[in-house]
Amino acid sequence: MEKIKFPVIILINPQMPENIGLVARAMQNCGLKKLILVSPREKWPNQKAYDVSANANIIIKNTKVS
């Protein structure tokens, strides 16, 4: 199992990829790096999330899905 360093943001059943992108953007602003999605409604990765994430594309790219 991969060792996870904290803090980690976990979104459970996120509905809209735009909201995930905005979370990534807020995370970038706060210096957070790890995002985990649990059962996202939309297929992941999603271009809509990239579109609204501004400079947080690396967070979107490295997001884990379970």
Secondary structure as UniProt FT lines:
FT   STRAND          8..12
FT   HELIX           17..30
FT   STRAND          34..38
FT   HELIX           47..52
FT   TURN            54..55
FT   HELIX           57..61
FT   STRAND          64..65
//
